[in-house]
Amino acid sequence: MSRFRTYLGEVYIELKKANWPWDPKEKGFAKYKELIDSTIVVFIAMILLGAFVAFFDTALRGAFDALAKWVAG
């Protein structure tokens, strides 16, 4: 049990060192401005990457289908 208590104590110390993405001095939604901004950036990056992959997937599928018809035909 003492090893577990030591572990929890070390976890608590490390969590106090962490830099959290919100400002404890602010009130309301302004408190989470950095967190909200970072989340928006991640969502935009996911949408752009998804569009990039979908575009090239569709383009390459069409190119290979055309190549397969040309070789077979």
N, C-alpha and C positions, 0 to 999 in steps of 0.2 A: 504494500500500500504506500510506503514511503517513496518508492520509485515513481509511482503514478503522481503523487503530490509534487515531487521534484519536477517531473515532466510538465505538469500544469503550471507550475511557477515559472519555468523557463519559457513556456509558450506565452504566458502573460507578459513577461519582460520583452520578448521579441515583438509582440503585437503593439506594445507601447512605442517601440522604435519605428513602426511602420508609418509611412506618409499616406494618409487616407485621402481619397479624391473629393473631399468636401471640407468646407470651412466651418469650424464649430462656432465661430463668432457671428455668422450670419443667421438670419431667421427665414423660415418658409422655403420656397423653391430656390431662392438665391443661394441658399446653403449648398445646394447640389449642382451649381453651375458647371464646375469642371467635370463632374461625373456625367451630366446631361450632354455637354459638348463632346466629350469623348465617345459616348454612346452613339451620338448622331454621326460622328466621323466613321465609326465602325460599320454602322448600317449603310452609309453611302458607299464605303469600300466594298461591302458584301454585294450590293446591287451592281456596282460597276464590274466587279470580278465575275459575277454570275452572267451579266450581259456579254462580257468578253468571251467566256467559255461557251455560252449558248451560240454566239455568232460563229465562232470557229468550228464548233461541233456541227452546226447546220451546213456551213460552207464546205467543210471537208467531207461530210457525208454525201452532199450533192456531187462533189468532184469525184469521189470514189465510185459512186453509182454511175456517173457518166462514163468514167474510165472502164468500169466493168462491162457496161453495155457496148462500148466501142471495141473492147477486146473480144467479147463473146459474139458480137454481131458481124 
